[in-house]
Amino acid sequence: MPLTIILKRRVPGLSERALERFAARACRAVGIEAAVTVLITGSREMRALNSHFLRKNHATDVLSFPAPAFTNGFAGDIAISLDIAARNARLMRHSVSDEIRILTLHGILHLAGYDHEGDRGEMAQIELALRKTLGLPAALIERASGKRQSRSGPLERSRV
């Protein structure tokens, strides 16, 4: 599957190629064979994307934009805030590169059709299993269910 990685901001310890390899493994694990684009940017652009597409005037850690059903060969886009990822990594005591991978996996699961907001824990179980398989620390949904909060609110703020 074709992957496009766009690093608008440099991620400490993570190259475009390394993120591409990780995203390919995650896509294979959830059965995505179509193209995926991953954008790593700052909170200012994430706020603009969230405002424009979801009418929410705040930055968020990860946004997933699944492709329309009639689109062949393209699964969708994922956008990640490096600013929020870095803050969450500090709070969770793991690397920023691990946090970017966690958010990428979370976004890929959304592109595969999972939605933690109404699935009675199915996405959380799959994400936990994949996190272990892919060698990642605490997953996004697990952190949110632990009620751990940052100064600006819950760590889990992603939306499809």
C-alpha positions as CSV (number, residue, x, y, z in Angstrom):
1,M,0.0,0.0,0.0
2,P,1.3,3.4,-0.9
3,L,2.0,5.6,2.1
4,T,2.8,9.3,2.1
5,I,4.4,10.8,5.2
6,I,4.6,14.6,5.5
7,L,6.8,15.9,8.3
8,K,6.1,19.6,8.5
9,R,7.9,19.5,11.8
10,R,10.9,17.4,12.7
11,V,10.2,14.5,15.1
12,P,13.1,13.8,17.5
13,G,14.2,10.2,16.9
14,L,11.8,9.5,14.0
15,S,12.5,9.8,10.3
16,E,9.9,9.8,7.5
17,R,11.2,6.4,6.4
18,A,10.8,4.9,10.0
19,L,7.3,6.3,10.3
20,E,6.4,5.0,6.9
21,R,7.6,1.5,7.9
22,F,5.6,1.6,11.1
23,A,2.5,2.9,9.3
24,A,2.8,0.1,6.7
25,R,3.0,-2.5,9.5
26,A,-0.1,-1.0,11.3
27,C,-2.1,-0.8,8.0
28,R,-1.3,-4.5,7.2
29,A,-2.3,-5.5,10.8
30,V,-5.8,-3.9,10.4
31,G,-6.3,-4.9,6.7
32,I,-5.8,-1.6,5.0
33,E,-4.4,-2.1,1.5
34,A,-5.2,1.3,0.1
35,A,-3.0,4.5,0.3
36,V,-2.8,6.5,3.5
37,T,-1.3,10.0,4.1
38,V,0.1,10.9,7.5
39,L,0.8,14.6,8.2
40,I,2.8,15.7,11.2
41,T,2.3,19.3,11.9
42,G,1.8,21.8,14.7
43,S,-1.1,22.7,16.9
44,R,-1.9,25.9,14.9
45,E,-2.6,23.8,11.7
46,M,-4.4,21.1,13.7
47,R,-6.7,23.8,15.1
48,A,-7.4,25.1,11.6
49,L,-8.2,21.6,10.4
50,N,-10.4,20.8,13.4
51,S,-12.2,24.1,12.9
52,H,-12.7,23.7,9.2
53,F,-13.8,20.1,9.1
54,L,-15.4,19.5,12.5
55,R,-16.4,23.0,13.5
56,K,-14.3,22.6,16.7
57,N,-12.2,25.6,17.5
58,H,-9.3,23.9,19.3
59,A,-6.2,21.9,18.5
60,T,-6.4,18.2,18.9
61,D,-3.8,15.4,19.0
62,V,-5.0,13.4,16.0
63,L,-7.6,13.7,13.3
64,S,-8.5,11.0,10.8
65,F,-10.3,11.6,7.5
66,P,-11.5,8.4,6.0
67,A,-11.9,8.5,2.2
68,P,-15.4,8.3,0.8
69,A,-16.7,4.8,0.1
70,F,-16.6,5.3,-3.7
71,T,-12.9,6.1,-3.6
72,N,-10.8,3.2,-4.8
73,G,-7.2,2.8,-3.7
74,F,-7.2,5.5,-1.0
75,A,-8.0,4.8,2.7
76,G,-7.7,8.4,3.9
77,D,-5.6,11.0,5.7
78,I,-4.3,11.3,9.3
79,A,-3.1,14.6,10.8
80,I,-1.1,14.7,14.1
81,S,-0.1,17.6,16.3
82,L,3.6,17.3,17.2
83,D,3.0,19.9,19.9
84,I,0.3,17.9,21.7
85,A,2.2,14.6,21.0
86,A,5.3,16.1,22.7
87,R,3.3,17.2,25.7
88,N,1.6,13.9,26.1
89,A,4.9,12.0,25.7
90,R,6.3,14.0,28.6
91,L,3.2,13.3,30.7
92,M,3.3,9.6,29.9
93,R,7.1,9.4,30.2
94,H,7.9,7.9,26.9
95,S,9.5,9.3,23.7
96,V,7.9,11.7,21.3
97,S,8.6,9.2,18.5
98,D,6.6,6.5,20.4
99,E,3.7,9.0,20.9
100,I,3.7,9.8,17.2
101,R,3.5,6.0,16.5
102,I,0.6,5.6,19.0
103,L,-1.3,8.4,17.4
104,T,-0.6,7.0,13.9
105,L,-2.0,3.6,15.0
106,H,-5.0,5.3,16.5
107,G,-5.7,7.2,13.3
108,I,-5.2,4.0,11.1
109,L,-7.8,2.2,13.2
110,H,-10.2,5.0,12.5
111,L,-9.5,4.8,8.8
112,A,-10.2,1.0,9.1
113,G,-13.7,1.9,10.4
114,Y,-13.3,1.6,14.1
115,D,-14.9,4.3,16.4
116,H,-14.2,4.1,20.2
117,E,-17.0,6.6,20.9
118,G,-19.7,4.1,20.3
119,D,-18.3,0.6,19.9
120,R,-18.5,-0.7,23.5
121,G,-14.7,-1.2,23.7
122,E,-14.0,-3.0,20.5
123,M,-11.5,-0.4,19.2
124,A,-9.8,-0.3,22.6
125,Q,-9.3,-4.1,22.6
126,I,-7.9,-4.1,19.1
127,E,-5.6,-1.1,19.8
128,L,-4.3,-2.7,23.0
129,A,-3.5,-5.9,21.1
130,L,-1.8,-4.0,18.3
131,R,0.1,-1.8,20.7
132,K,1.6,-4.9,22.3
133,T,2.3,-6.5,18.9
134,L,3.9,-3.3,17.6
135,G,5.9,-2.7,20.8
136,L,4.2,0.5,21.8
137,P,3.6,2.0,25.3
138,A,0.2,2.9,26.7
139,A,-2.4,3.4,24.0
140,L,-4.6,6.5,23.5
141,I,-7.8,4.8,24.6
142,E,-6.2,3.2,27.6
143,R,-4.9,6.5,28.8
144,A,-8.3,8.1,28.5
145,S,-10.0,5.4,30.4
146,G,-7.4,5.8,33.2
147,K,-8.8,9.4,33.7
148,R,-5.3,10.9,33.5
149,Q,-5.6,14.5,32.7
150,S,-3.3,17.2,31.3
151,R,-3.6,20.8,32.2
152,S,-5.8,21.4,29.2
153,G,-8.1,18.4,29.7
154,P,-8.2,14.8,28.8
155,L,-5.3,13.3,26.8
156,E,-7.9,11.6,24.5
157,R,-9.4,14.3,22.3
158,S,-9.2,12.6,18.9
159,R,-12.2,12.6,16.6
160,V,-13.0,11.0,13.3
